[in-house]
Amino acid sequence: MTTFALIHGGGGSAFDWHLVEAELRAQGHDTVAVDLPMSDPQAGLWDYADAVVQAVDGRRDLVVVAHSWGGFVGPLVCARAKADALVLVTAMIPSPGETPDDWWERSGRPASDVEDEYELFLHDVPRELGERVLAHDRALAEKMSMDRAVREPWPLAAWPDVPTRYALCRDDRFFTPDFVRRHVKERLGIVPDELPGSHMAMLSHPRELADYLVGGS
């Protein structure tokens, strides 16, 4: 049995992973989805990582999965806990010393011309589900204060020594496929795996994403 530690993106929550959790548990695996301490303005990147490590609580056969902004956190978890693998899902890839705020310009991520939040992040998610997730995450976002975390340099000197995979989402309008392919090659020197789905593929294609996670575990 593998334990999957599931890390949400910026403005998201552990609830974003609930469908993937159900799929993974149906296949006999354990899951730990964590709400990062985004309401604490004094919480830094290591605090985010430690919240995940504490929730994992020493479980073995651990795969860390990081979505979007969680790409700044997942590698730190691997540096703190004994992880067998790291999976980035349409995620930001930090460089040593780079702050999350600086990543947007330094990565060359192109600005999107899609203004509607639903169409940008959730366009292939069933409307009722998408609105429910947005309402849930917006309620948490009202309390969000990531003052320290977004301005803190990424603290590792190098990528952790853990097998790393990257899942590109082919229908993503936020981190577009062309950008992701280049970003992954420049930052990790690997070719991403390509899956169907928008930026929130865990909600639109939970079974496919769960199968991908299990297939490499």
MDTraj code that builds the backbone (N, CA, C; nanometers):
import mdtraj as md
import numpy as np

residues = "MET THR THR PHE ALA LEU ILE HIS GLY GLY GLY GLY SER ALA PHE ASP TRP HIS LEU VAL GLU ALA GLU LEU ARG ALA GLN GLY HIS ASP THR VAL ALA VAL ASP LEU PRO MET SER ASP PRO GLN ALA GLY LEU TRP ASP TYR ALA ASP ALA VAL VAL GLN ALA VAL ASP GLY ARG ARG ASP LEU VAL VAL VAL ALA HIS SER TRP GLY GLY PHE VAL GLY PRO LEU VAL CYS ALA ARG ALA LYS ALA ASP ALA LEU VAL LEU VAL THR ALA MET ILE PRO SER PRO GLY GLU THR PRO ASP ASP TRP TRP GLU ARG SER GLY ARG PRO ALA SER ASP VAL GLU ASP GLU TYR GLU LEU PHE LEU HIS ASP VAL PRO ARG GLU LEU GLY GLU ARG VAL LEU ALA HIS ASP ARG ALA LEU ALA GLU LYS MET SER MET ASP ARG ALA VAL ARG GLU PRO TRP PRO LEU ALA ALA TRP PRO ASP VAL PRO THR ARG TYR ALA LEU CYS ARG ASP ASP ARG PHE PHE THR PRO ASP PHE VAL ARG ARG HIS VAL LYS GLU ARG LEU GLY ILE VAL PRO ASP GLU LEU PRO GLY SER HIS MET ALA MET LEU SER HIS PRO ARG GLU LEU ALA ASP TYR LEU VAL GLY GLY SER".split()
xyz = np.array([
    [0.0838, -0.1196, 0.0000],
    [0.0000, 0.0000, 0.0000],
    [0.0874, 0.1248, 0.0000],
    [0.0577, 0.2156, -0.0893],
    [0.1290, 0.3429, -0.0982],
    [0.0483, 0.4516, -0.0282],
    [0.1179, 0.5424, 0.0375],
    [0.0540, 0.6622, 0.0921],
    [0.0832, 0.7787, -0.0004],
    [-0.0214, 0.8460, -0.0446],
    [-0.0067, 0.9626, -0.1303],
    [-0.0336, 1.0880, -0.0475],
    [0.0684, 1.1723, -0.0322],
    [0.0530, 1.3016, 0.0330],
    [0.0167, 1.4027, -0.0742],
    [-0.1017, 1.4609, -0.0654],
    [-0.1581, 1.5443, -0.1707],
    [-0.1555, 1.6910, -0.1284],
    [-0.0820, 1.7726, -0.2033],
    [-0.0603, 1.9130, -0.1693],
    [-0.1345, 2.0004, -0.2701],
    [-0.2194, 2.0883, -0.2192],
    [-0.3003, 2.1733, -0.3067],
    [-0.2211, 2.2952, -0.3538],
    [-0.2804, 2.3687, -0.4464],
    [-0.2171, 2.4879, -0.5003],
    [-0.2551, 2.6135, -0.4235],
    [-0.2051, 2.7266, -0.4690],
    [-0.2372, 2.8540, -0.4063],
    [-0.3845, 2.8867, -0.4245],
    [-0.4488, 2.9308, -0.3178],
    [-0.5907, 2.9594, -0.3248],
    [-0.6788, 2.8369, -0.3213],
    [-0.6179, 2.7194, -0.3082],
    [-0.6930, 2.5953, -0.3037],
    [-0.7012, 2.5400, -0.1632],
    [-0.7374, 2.4133, -0.1542],
    [-0.7500, 2.3479, -0.0245],
    [-0.7414, 2.1981, -0.0436],
    [-0.7336, 2.1264, 0.0665],
    [-0.7304, 1.9804, 0.0615],
    [-0.8552, 1.9246, -0.0071],
    [-0.9666, 1.9974, 0.0010],
    [-1.0914, 1.9527, -0.0601],
    [-1.0773, 1.9330, -0.2107],
    [-0.9852, 2.0044, -0.2734],
    [-0.9645, 1.9911, -0.4175],
    [-0.9312, 1.8473, -0.4570],
    [-0.8774, 1.7707, -0.3633],
    [-0.8303, 1.6352, -0.3923],
    [-0.9326, 1.5268, -0.3591],
    [-1.0543, 1.5620, -0.3170],
    [-1.1422, 1.4603, -0.2590],
    [-1.1802, 1.3494, -0.3576],
    [-1.1938, 1.3818, -0.4855],
    [-1.2296, 1.2783, -0.5823],
    [-1.1121, 1.1846, -0.6105],
    [-0.9928, 1.2400, -0.6181],
    [-0.8733, 1.1563, -0.6379],
    [-0.8507, 1.0689, -0.5151],
    [-0.8737, 1.1246, -0.3969],
    [-0.8618, 1.0434, -0.2757],
    [-0.9531, 0.9226, -0.2812],
    [-1.0762, 0.9420, -0.3227],
    [-1.1712, 0.8300, -0.3312],
    [-1.1221, 0.7244, -0.4296],
    [-1.0678, 0.7685, -0.5424],
    [-1.0165, 0.6737, -0.6423],
    [-0.8974, 0.5961, -0.5885],
    [-0.8059, 0.6642, -0.5223],
    [-0.6865, 0.5976, -0.4693],
    [-0.7226, 0.4996, -0.3583],
    [-0.8128, 0.5392, -0.2715],
    [-0.8527, 0.4502, -0.1628],
    [-0.9278, 0.3283, -0.2159],
    [-1.0030, 0.3466, -0.3233],
    [-1.0733, 0.2336, -0.3847],
    [-0.9750, 0.1316, -0.4404],
    [-0.8540, 0.1763, -0.4711],
    [-0.7502, 0.0861, -0.5208],
    [-0.6606, 0.0344, -0.4081],
    [-0.6984, 0.0626, -0.2841],
    [-0.6274, 0.0057, -0.1700],
    [-0.5136, 0.0889, -0.1153],
    [-0.5076, 0.2159, -0.1525],
    [-0.3983, 0.3019, -0.1071],
    [-0.4465, 0.3974, 0.0012],
    [-0.3512, 0.4582, 0.0686],
    [-0.3805, 0.5566, 0.1724],
    [-0.3558, 0.6961, 0.1158],
    [-0.4302, 0.7949, 0.1657],
    [-0.4118, 0.9322, 0.1205],
    [-0.4073, 1.0268, 0.2394],
    [-0.3287, 1.1320, 0.2235],
    [-0.3235, 1.2393, 0.3226],
    [-0.3261, 1.3705, 0.2447],
    [-0.4417, 1.4376, 0.2455],
    [-0.4549, 1.5689, 0.1818],
    [-0.4507, 1.6747, 0.2914],
    [-0.3676, 1.7741, 0.2743],
    [-0.3367, 1.8681, 0.3825],
    [-0.3771, 2.0095, 0.3431],
    [-0.4422, 2.0803, 0.4346],
    [-0.4638, 2.2236, 0.4175],
    [-0.3376, 2.2966, 0.4622],
    [-0.2715, 2.3639, 0.3702],
    [-0.1512, 2.4389, 0.4041],
    [-0.1878, 2.5602, 0.4908],
    [-0.0958, 2.6078, 0.5746],
    [-0.1262, 2.7161, 0.6691],
    [-0.1260, 2.8541, 0.6030],
    [-0.2075, 2.8697, 0.4999],
    [-0.2071, 2.9922, 0.4215],
    [-0.2744, 3.1096, 0.4908],
    [-0.3404, 3.0851, 0.6017],
    [-0.4022, 3.1959, 0.6754],
    [-0.3063, 3.2595, 0.7757],
    [-0.1876, 3.2018, 0.7889],
    [-0.0886, 3.2527, 0.8838],
    [0.0149, 3.3367, 0.8101],
    [0.0137, 3.4687, 0.8263],
    [0.1083, 3.5529, 0.7516],
    [0.2534, 3.5290, 0.7899],
    [0.2773, 3.4667, 0.9064],
    [0.4137, 3.4395, 0.9505],
    [0.4650, 3.3030, 0.9053],
    [0.3785, 3.2241, 0.8431],
    [0.4197, 3.0905, 0.7987],
    [0.5071, 3.1009, 0.6739],
    [0.6232, 3.0370, 0.6790],
    [0.7132, 3.0344, 0.5651],
    [0.7043, 2.9018, 0.4915],
    [0.7865, 2.8867, 0.3904],
    [0.7811, 2.7664, 0.3076],
    [0.8099, 2.6398, 0.3877],
    [0.9049, 2.6465, 0.4815],
    [0.9309, 2.5283, 0.5638],
    [0.8112, 2.4962, 0.6532],
    [0.7390, 2.5977, 0.6975],
    [0.6193, 2.5728, 0.7779],
    [0.5137, 2.4991, 0.6956],
    [0.5014, 2.5366, 0.5694],
    [0.4074, 2.4669, 0.4814],
    [0.4484, 2.3204, 0.4670],
    [0.5781, 2.3001, 0.4422],
    [0.6267, 2.1631, 0.4259],
    [0.6087, 2.0820, 0.5532],
    [0.6369, 2.1437, 0.6667],
    [0.6258, 2.0713, 0.7930],
    [0.4809, 2.0344, 0.8253],
    [0.3847, 2.1143, 0.7792],
    [0.2441, 2.0790, 0.7987],
    [0.2120, 1.9471, 0.7283],
    [0.2718, 1.9274, 0.6116],
    [0.2507, 1.8022, 0.5381],
    [0.3235, 1.6882, 0.6078],
    [0.4469, 1.7120, 0.6477],
    [0.5254, 1.6074, 0.7143],
    [0.4560, 1.5611, 0.8415],
    [0.4024, 1.6540, 0.9191],
    [0.3324, 1.6177, 1.0422],
    [0.2071, 1.5362, 1.0125],
    [0.1365, 1.5720, 0.9066],
    [0.0156, 1.4979, 0.8714],
    [0.0485, 1.3569, 0.8225],
    [0.1589, 1.3430, 0.7526],
    [0.2011, 1.2100, 0.7042],
    [0.2382, 1.1200, 0.8214],
    [0.2965, 1.1798, 0.9254],
    [0.3210, 1.1103, 1.0523],
    [0.4008, 0.9812, 1.0354],
    [0.5098, 0.9902, 0.9605],
    [0.6020, 0.8777, 0.9509],
    [0.5583, 0.7630, 0.8626],
    [0.4499, 0.7780, 0.7878],
    [0.4074, 0.6690, 0.6993],
    [0.5172, 0.6371, 0.5988],
    [0.5274, 0.5108, 0.5652],
    [0.6272, 0.4646, 0.4698],
    [0.5622, 0.4455, 0.3334],
    [0.6440, 0.4088, 0.2332],
    [0.5950, 0.3951, 0.0949],
    [0.5203, 0.5216, 0.0548],
    [0.5898, 0.6331, 0.0682],
    [0.5294, 0.7651, 0.0535],
    [0.5572, 0.8247, -0.0844],
    [0.4503, 0.8719, -0.1487],
    [0.4610, 0.9481, -0.2729],
    [0.4028, 1.0866, -0.2470],
    [0.4824, 1.1887, -0.2716],
    [0.4395, 1.3273, -0.2520],
    [0.3880, 1.3807, -0.3853],
    [0.2677, 1.4367, -0.3833],
    [0.2035, 1.4893, -0.5045],
    [0.1743, 1.6367, -0.4822],
    [0.2245, 1.7224, -0.5700],
    [0.2107, 1.8667, -0.5516],
    [0.1468, 1.9293, -0.6743],
    [0.0434, 2.0094, -0.6507],
    [-0.0295, 2.0760, -0.7585],
    [0.0009, 2.2255, -0.7613],
    [0.0259, 2.2779, -0.8812],
    [0.0346, 2.4212, -0.9057],
    [0.1348, 2.4896, -0.8113],
    [0.0887, 2.5858, -0.7284],
    [0.1764, 2.6565, -0.6346],
    [0.2424, 2.5596, -0.5370],
    [0.1790, 2.4453, -0.5141],
    [0.2355, 2.3435, -0.4260],
    [0.3679, 2.2892, -0.4729],
    [0.4068, 2.3216, -0.5977],
    [0.5384, 2.2822, -0.6460],
    [0.6516, 2.3424, -0.5650],
    [0.6258, 2.4544, -0.4985],
    [0.7263, 2.5120, -0.4090],
    [0.7370, 2.4344, -0.2779],
    [0.6348, 2.3563, -0.2457],
    [0.6293, 2.2866, -0.1176],
    [0.6690, 2.1392, -0.1295],
    [0.6267, 2.0726, -0.2339],
    [0.6503, 1.9295, -0.2479],
    [0.7955, 1.8872, -0.2319],
    [0.8903, 1.9540, -0.2993],
    [1.0308, 1.9148, -0.2830],
    [1.0808, 1.9326, -0.1400],
    [1.0286, 2.0332, -0.0690],
    [1.0689, 2.0542, 0.0699],
    [1.0192, 1.9402, 0.1583],
    [0.8990, 1.8903, 0.1288],
    [0.8486, 1.7743, 0.2021],
    [0.9417, 1.6556, 0.1816],
    [0.9876, 1.6374, 0.0577],
    [1.0779, 1.5256, 0.0273],
    [1.2123, 1.5415, 0.0984],
    [1.2520, 1.6652, 0.1250],
    [1.3766, 1.6887, 0.1979],
    [1.3606, 1.6620, 0.3468],
    [1.2372, 1.6628, 0.3971],
    [1.2097, 1.6417, 0.5391],
    [1.1670, 1.4974, 0.5697],
    [1.0964, 1.4365, 0.4778],
    [1.0409, 1.3022, 0.4995],
    [1.1036, 1.2051, 0.4007],
    [1.0954, 1.0773, 0.4325],
    [1.1500, 0.9745, 0.3437],
    [1.0454, 0.9430, 0.2370],
    [1.0571, 1.0083, 0.1225],
    [0.9627, 0.9884, 0.0133],
    [1.0242, 0.9008, -0.0943],
    [0.9424, 0.8154, -0.1518],
    [0.9880, 0.7288, -0.2601],
    [0.9798, 0.7970, -0.3954],
    [0.8932, 0.8979, -0.4066],
    [0.8778, 0.9667, -0.5345],
    [0.8088, 1.1005, -0.5117],
    [0.8281, 1.1896, -0.6078],
    [0.7617, 1.3194, -0.6104],
    [0.6926, 1.3329, -0.7455],
    [0.5649, 1.3693, -0.7425],
    [0.4888, 1.3911, -0.8655],
    [0.4381, 1.5348, -0.8650],
    [0.4736, 1.6094, -0.9670],
    [0.4265, 1.7462, -0.9848],
    [0.3116, 1.7449, -1.0846],
    [0.1996, 1.8035, -1.0475],
    [0.0815, 1.8069, -1.1336],
    [0.0587, 1.9506, -1.1774],
    [0.0840, 1.9789, -1.3040],
    [0.0766, 2.1136, -1.3612],
    [0.1233, 2.2172, -1.2593],
    [0.2470, 2.1974, -1.2139],
    [0.2986, 2.2695, -1.0975],
    [0.4110, 2.3659, -1.1341],
    [0.4293, 2.4666, -1.0495],
    [0.5435, 2.5558, -1.0547],
    [0.6679, 2.4786, -1.0120],
    [0.7798, 2.5017, -1.0804],
    [0.9059, 2.4372, -1.0465],
    [1.0028, 2.5452, -0.9993],
    [1.0353, 2.5469, -0.8709],
    [1.1231, 2.6524, -0.8193],
    [1.2702, 2.6252, -0.8487],
    [1.3461, 2.7324, -0.8549],
    [1.4918, 2.7252, -0.8578],
    [1.5451, 2.7715, -0.7229],
    [1.6646, 2.7258, -0.6840],
    [1.7216, 2.7697, -0.5560],
    [1.7254, 2.9220, -0.5450],
    [1.6776, 2.9725, -0.4322],
    [1.6805, 3.1151, -0.4066],
    [1.5683, 3.1951, -0.4698],
    [1.4845, 3.1321, -0.5481],
    [1.3755, 3.2007, -0.6168],
    [1.2532, 3.2099, -0.5256],
    [1.1910, 3.3259, -0.5185],
    [1.0688, 3.3393, -0.4404],
    [0.9491, 3.3037, -0.5271],
    [0.8392, 3.2595, -0.4655],
    [0.7178, 3.2357, -0.5441],
    [0.6717, 3.3588, -0.6205],
    [0.6845, 3.4764, -0.5612],
    [0.6463, 3.5985, -0.6315],
    [0.7306, 3.6222, -0.7561],
    [0.8598, 3.5877, -0.7494],
    [0.9496, 3.6100, -0.8622],
    [0.9344, 3.5047, -0.9716],
    [0.8804, 3.3897, -0.9355],
    [0.8702, 3.2783, -1.0310],
    [0.7968, 3.3184, -1.1571],
    [0.6905, 3.3956, -1.1451],
    [0.6050, 3.4263, -1.2602],
    [0.6843, 3.4924, -1.3729],
    [0.7677, 3.5877, -1.3397],
    [0.8470, 3.6547, -1.4424],
    [0.9679, 3.5716, -1.4821],
    [1.0364, 3.5132, -1.3847],
    [1.1591, 3.4402, -1.4142],
    [1.1330, 3.3134, -1.4944],
    [1.0172, 3.2524, -1.4777],
    [0.9856, 3.1299, -1.5525],
    [0.9437, 3.1587, -1.6953],
    [0.9056, 3.2832, -1.7225],
    [0.8574, 3.3177, -1.8552],
    [0.7157, 3.2722, -1.8822],
    [0.6416, 3.2453, -1.7764],
    [0.5034, 3.2005, -1.7934],
    [0.4209, 3.3104, -1.8600],
    [0.3594, 3.2823, -1.9758],
    [0.2840, 3.3860, -2.0470],
    [0.1540, 3.4195, -1.9739],
    [0.1157, 3.5447, -1.9785],
    [-0.0105, 3.5859, -1.9181],
    [-0.1271, 3.5271, -1.9971],
    [-0.2338, 3.4955, -1.9262],
    [-0.3526, 3.4400, -1.9913],
    [-0.4499, 3.5520, -2.0250],
    [-0.5187, 3.5365, -2.1378],
    [-0.6202, 3.6350, -2.1744],
    [-0.7602, 3.5895, -2.1336],
    [-0.7684, 3.4776, -2.0584],
    [-0.8968, 3.4291, -2.0081],
    [-0.9210, 3.4935, -1.8719],
    [-1.0247, 3.5730, -1.8598],
    [-1.0492, 3.6471, -1.7371],
    [-1.1446, 3.5758, -1.6412],
    [-1.2378, 3.4978, -1.6939],
    [-1.3339, 3.4298, -1.6087],
    [-1.2661, 3.3178, -1.5305],
    [-1.2824, 3.3182, -1.3978],
    [-1.2133, 3.2221, -1.3117],
    [-1.2503, 3.0788, -1.3446],
    [-1.3781, 3.0547, -1.3666],
    [-1.4229, 2.9189, -1.3986],
    [-1.3618, 2.8722, -1.5311],
    [-1.3665, 2.9586, -1.6321],
    [-1.3142, 2.9204, -1.7633],
    [-1.1630, 2.9031, -1.7615],
    [-1.0943, 2.9745, -1.6758],
    [-0.9486, 2.9656, -1.6693],
    [-0.9014, 2.8382, -1.6007],
    [-0.9662, 2.8026, -1.4899],
    [-0.9182, 2.6917, -1.4077],
    [-1.0001, 2.5639, -1.4197],
    [-1.1314, 2.5761, -1.4468],
    [-1.2240, 2.4644, -1.4264],
    [-1.3148, 2.4387, -1.5458],
    [-1.2746, 2.4799, -1.6639],
    [-1.3663, 2.4793, -1.7773],
    [-1.4190, 2.3416, -1.8147],
    [-1.3492, 2.2350, -1.7765],
    [-1.3958, 2.0994, -1.8084],
    [-1.4500, 2.0264, -1.6857],
    [-1.4712, 2.0978, -1.5763],
    [-1.5269, 2.0399, -1.4543],
    [-1.6779, 2.0606, -1.4558],
    [-1.7568, 1.9596, -1.4197],
    [-1.9022, 1.9797, -1.4130],
    [-1.9363, 2.1048, -1.3330],
    [-2.0294, 2.1833, -1.3853],
    [-2.0543, 2.3168, -1.3296],
    [-2.0874, 2.3133, -1.1804],
    [-2.1742, 2.2215, -1.1410],
    [-2.2147, 2.2172, -0.9999],
    [-2.0956, 2.1880, -0.9101],
    [-2.0132, 2.0935, -0.9524],
    [-1.8944, 2.0597, -0.8740],
    [-1.7968, 2.1768, -0.8719],
    [-1.7747, 2.2384, -0.9869],
    [-1.6823, 2.3491, -0.9932],
    [-1.7241, 2.4658, -0.9051],
    [-1.8517, 2.4984, -0.9066],
    [-1.9007, 2.6081, -0.8234],
    [-1.8889, 2.5731, -0.6759],
    [-1.9109, 2.4468, -0.6431],
    [-1.8994, 2.4050, -0.5027],
    [-1.7543, 2.4170, -0.4552],
    [-1.6611, 2.3761, -0.5379],
    [-1.5197, 2.3864, -0.5011],
    [-1.4776, 2.5330, -0.4918],
    [-1.5206, 2.6143, -0.5868],
    [-1.4865, 2.7559, -0.5830],
    [-1.5403, 2.8222, -0.4566],
    [-1.6641, 2.7911, -0.4206],
    [-1.7228, 2.8497, -0.2998],
    [-1.6445, 2.8075, -0.1761],
    [-1.6072, 2.6799, -0.1705],
    [-1.5311, 2.6290, -0.0567],
    [-1.3953, 2.6977, -0.0477],
    [-1.3243, 2.7050, -0.1598],
    [-1.1899, 2.7604, -0.1589],
    [-1.1908, 2.9125, -0.1409],
    [-1.2948, 2.9794, -0.1933],
    [-1.3038, 3.1239, -0.1735],
    [-1.3220, 3.1586, -0.0266],
    [-1.4001, 3.0763, 0.0433],
    [-1.4205, 3.1019, 0.1865],
    [-1.2884, 3.0953, 0.2615],
    [-1.2022, 3.0021, 0.2228],
    [-1.0701, 2.9937, 0.2845],
    [-0.9802, 3.1072, 0.2377],
    [-0.9941, 3.1454, 0.1096],
    [-0.9085, 3.2501, 0.0540],
    [-0.9321, 3.3845, 0.1219],
    [-1.0524, 3.4054, 0.1740],
    [-1.0802, 3.5306, 0.2444],
    [-0.9921, 3.5464, 0.3685],
    [-0.9452, 3.4336, 0.4211],
    [-0.8595, 3.4370, 0.5395],
    [-0.7112, 3.4224, 0.5029],
    [-0.6839, 3.4130, 0.3731],
    [-0.5471, 3.3861, 0.3294],
    [-0.4567, 3.5065, 0.3492],
    [-0.3380, 3.4807, 0.3982],
    [-0.2375, 3.5857, 0.4156],
    [-0.1004, 3.5224, 0.4040],
    [-0.0526, 3.5110, 0.2807],
    [0.0719, 3.4394, 0.2534],
    [0.1908, 3.5350, 0.2461],
    [0.1892, 3.6377, 0.3284],
    [0.2875, 3.7453, 0.3164],
    [0.4312, 3.6950, 0.3160],
    [0.4641, 3.6088, 0.4095],
    [0.6017, 3.5612, 0.4204],
    [0.6336, 3.4575, 0.3129],
    [0.5429, 3.3638, 0.2921],
    [0.5716, 3.2510, 0.2033],
    [0.5987, 3.2946, 0.0598],
    [0.5228, 3.3921, 0.0094],
    [0.5396, 3.4290, -0.1312],
    [0.6653, 3.5125, -0.1544],
    [0.7227, 3.5667, -0.0480],
    [0.8425, 3.6498, -0.0620],
    [0.9692, 3.5805, -0.0126],
    [0.9549, 3.4576, 0.0290],
    [1.0678, 3.3849, 0.0872],
    [1.1426, 3.3070, -0.0207],
    [1.2741, 3.3214, -0.0307],
    [1.3502, 3.2448, -0.1291],
    [1.3368, 3.0942, -0.1050],
    [1.3224, 3.0210, -0.2133],
    [1.3138, 2.8755, -0.2004],
    [1.4437, 2.8253, -0.1386],
    [1.4376, 2.7497, -0.0277],
    [1.5564, 2.7304, 0.0560],
    [1.6507, 2.6179, 0.0173],
    [1.6134, 2.5301, -0.0741],
    [1.7035, 2.4197, -0.1072],
    [1.8125, 2.4661, -0.2045],
    [1.9309, 2.4090, -0.1886],
    [2.0419, 2.4409, -0.2785],
    [2.0318, 2.3649, -0.4105],
    [1.9553, 2.2556, -0.4106],
    [1.9387, 2.1738, -0.5300],
    [1.8103, 2.0935, -0.5153],
    [1.7655, 2.0371, -0.6263],
    [1.6465, 1.9523, -0.6227],
    [1.6736, 1.8301, -0.5354],
    [1.5766, 1.7876, -0.4557],
    [1.6008, 1.6711, -0.3695],
    [1.6266, 1.5447, -0.4514],
    [1.7040, 1.4555, -0.3932],
    [1.7414, 1.3314, -0.4607],
    [1.6268, 1.2310, -0.4488],
    [1.5229, 1.2533, -0.5272],
    [1.4049, 1.1671, -0.5253],
    [1.3522, 1.1572, -0.6681],
    [1.3126, 1.0394, -0.7132],
    [1.2568, 1.0275, -0.8484],
    [1.1387, 1.1226, -0.8659],
    [1.1427, 1.1989, -0.9745],
    [1.0425, 1.3032, -0.9963],
    [0.9752, 1.2854, -1.1315],
    [0.8419, 1.2916, -1.1289],
    [0.7634, 1.2917, -1.2525],
    [0.6818, 1.4201, -1.2592],
    [0.6460, 1.4578, -1.3802],
    [0.5647, 1.5781, -1.3999],
    [0.4463, 1.5436, -1.4890],
    [0.3262, 1.5778, -1.4427],
    [0.2043, 1.5566, -1.5205],
    [0.1599, 1.6886, -1.5816],
    [0.1722, 1.6982, -1.7116],
    [0.1208, 1.8118, -1.7872],
    [-0.0263, 1.7858, -1.8182],
    [-0.1090, 1.8869, -1.8022],
    [-0.2515, 1.8725, -1.8341],
    [-0.2777, 1.9402, -1.9685],
    [-0.3193, 1.8598, -2.0661],
    [-0.3250, 1.9067, -2.2050],
    [-0.4249, 2.0194, -2.2280],
    [-0.5267, 2.0310, -2.1421],
    [-0.6308, 2.1322, -2.1621],
    [-0.6160, 2.2502, -2.0663],
    [-0.4993, 2.2614, -2.0036],
    [-0.4754, 2.3660, -1.9039],
    [-0.4637, 2.5024, -1.9724],
    [-0.5474, 2.5980, -1.9286],
    [-0.5422, 2.7335, -1.9820],
    [-0.4600, 2.8273, -1.8936],
    [-0.4242, 2.7816, -1.7747],
    [-0.3486, 2.8637, -1.6800],
    [-0.1989, 2.8424, -1.6981],
    [-0.1554, 2.7163, -1.6956],
    [-0.0191, 2.6798, -1.7321],
    [-0.0291, 2.5993, -1.8614],
    [-0.0166, 2.6674, -1.9726],
    [-0.0434, 2.6065, -2.1021],
    [0.0607, 2.4999, -2.1379],
    [0.0219, 2.4019, -2.2191],
    [0.1136, 2.2926, -2.2510],
    [0.2480, 2.3367, -2.3083],
    [0.2484, 2.4321, -2.4006],
    [0.3756, 2.4761, -2.4594],
    [0.4677, 2.5347, -2.3526],
    [0.4110, 2.6156, -2.2639],
    [0.4917, 2.6711, -2.1551],
    [0.5437, 2.5614, -2.0642],
    [0.4571, 2.4671, -2.0266],
    [0.4962, 2.3622, -1.9322],
    [0.6069, 2.2752, -1.9899],
    [0.5962, 2.2376, -2.1154],
    [0.7005, 2.1547, -2.1757],
    [0.8366, 2.2234, -2.1654],
    [0.8397, 2.3538, -2.1958],
    [0.9654, 2.4275, -2.1876],
    [1.0127, 2.4408, -2.0438],
    [0.9208, 2.4738, -1.9549],
    [0.9546, 2.4937, -1.8139],
    [1.0122, 2.3667, -1.7519],
    [0.9502, 2.2544, -1.7812],
    [0.9958, 2.1268, -1.7244],
    [1.1334, 2.0899, -1.7790],
    [1.1534, 2.1124, -1.9071],
    [1.2843, 2.0822, -1.9665],
    [1.3925, 2.1708, -1.9072],
    [1.3639, 2.3011, -1.8920],
    [1.4631, 2.3946, -1.8401],
    [1.4945, 2.3697, -1.6933],
    [1.3936, 2.3401, -1.6148],
    [1.4138, 2.3315, -1.4708],
    [1.4503, 2.1904, -1.4229],
    [1.3964, 2.0874, -1.4874],
    [1.4199, 1.9500, -1.4409],
    [1.4944, 1.8630, -1.5412],
    [1.4997, 1.9055, -1.6659],
    [1.5686, 1.8267, -1.7678],
    [1.4987, 1.6973, -1.8026],
    [1.3657, 1.6924, -1.7849],
    [1.2888, 1.5731, -1.8170],
    [1.1748, 1.6107, -1.9114],
    [1.1106, 1.5088, -1.9661],
    [0.9938, 1.5290, -2.0516],
    [0.8693, 1.5004, -1.9686],
    [0.7738, 1.5921, -1.9625],
    [0.6549, 1.5661, -1.8816],
    [0.5645, 1.4608, -1.9434],
    [0.4929, 1.3910, -1.8586],
    [0.3870, 1.3024, -1.9048],
    [0.2630, 1.3869, -1.9313],
    [0.1865, 1.3515, -2.0337],
    [0.0722, 1.4341, -2.0723],
    [-0.0587, 1.3623, -2.0433],
    [-0.1451, 1.4307, -1.9682],
    [-0.2744, 1.3772, -1.9275],
    [-0.3847, 1.4706, -1.9747],
    [-0.5071, 1.4195, -1.9877],
    [-0.6176, 1.5088, -2.0206],
    [-0.6542, 1.5949, -1.9003],
    [-0.7157, 1.7087, -1.9276],
    [-0.7696, 1.7875, -1.8175],
    [-0.7198, 1.9302, -1.8132],
    [-0.7956, 2.0108, -1.7405],
    [-0.7649, 2.1509, -1.7176],
    [-0.6659, 2.1648, -1.6027],
    [-0.6482, 2.2890, -1.5550],
    [-0.5586, 2.3099, -1.4424],
    [-0.6056, 2.2341, -1.3188],
    [-0.7349, 2.2102, -1.3083],
    [-0.7907, 2.1349, -1.1955],
    [-0.8309, 1.9956, -1.2410],
    [-0.7368, 1.9261, -1.3018],
    [-0.7641, 1.7928, -1.3554],
    [-0.8037, 1.6933, -1.2471],
    [-0.7670, 1.7200, -1.1217],
    [-0.8088, 1.6304, -1.0136],
    [-0.9598, 1.6293, -0.9949],
    [-1.0266, 1.7312, -1.0484],
    [-1.1728, 1.7376, -1.0405],
    [-1.2399, 1.6937, -1.1705],
    [-1.1741, 1.7166, -1.2826],
    [-1.2350, 1.6807, -1.4111],
    [-1.1984, 1.5396, -1.4568],
    [-1.0808, 1.4916, -1.4168],
    [-1.0352, 1.3578, -1.4580],
    [-0.9721, 1.2856, -1.3381],
    [-1.0464, 1.2682, -1.2298],
    [-0.9865, 1.2085, -1.1097],
    [-0.9394, 1.0653, -1.1295],
    [-1.0132, 0.9878, -1.2065],
    [-0.9727, 0.8476, -1.2262],
    [-0.8443, 0.8394, -1.3060],
    [-0.8362, 0.9171, -1.4146],
    [-0.7139, 0.9150, -1.4953],
    [-0.5936, 0.9609, -1.4147],
    [-0.6119, 1.0645, -1.3327],
    [-0.5006, 1.1132, -1.2523],
    [-0.4617, 1.0119, -1.1460],
    [-0.5604, 0.9513, -1.0819],
    [-0.5298, 0.8482, -0.9816],
    [-0.4555, 0.7312, -1.0445],
    [-0.5013, 0.6878, -1.1608],
    [-0.4335, 0.5767, -1.2299],
    [-0.2898, 0.6142, -1.2647],
    [-0.2685, 0.7379, -1.3038],
    [-0.1314, 0.7833, -1.3334],
    [-0.0447, 0.7799, -1.2089],
    [-0.0989, 0.8263, -1.0971],
    [-0.0225, 0.8271, -0.9730],
    [0.0133, 0.6848, -0.9306],
    [-0.0828, 0.5952, -0.9400],
    [-0.0587, 0.4568, -0.8993],
    [0.0364, 0.3880, -0.9960],
    [0.0273, 0.4217, -1.1222],
    [0.1096, 0.3547, -1.2219],
    [0.2580, 0.3757, -1.2028],
    [0.2959, 0.4856, -1.1391],
    [0.4375, 0.5102, -1.1186],
    [0.4835, 0.4851, -0.9766],
    [0.3921, 0.4367, -0.8916],
    [0.4273, 0.4199, -0.7507],
    [0.4869, 0.2819, -0.7247],
])
top = md.Topology()
chain = top.add_chain()
for i, resn in enumerate(residues, 1):
    res = top.add_residue(resn, chain, resSeq=i)
    for name in ("N", "CA", "C"):
        top.add_atom(name, md.element.get_by_symbol(name[0]), res)
traj = md.Trajectory(xyz[None], top)
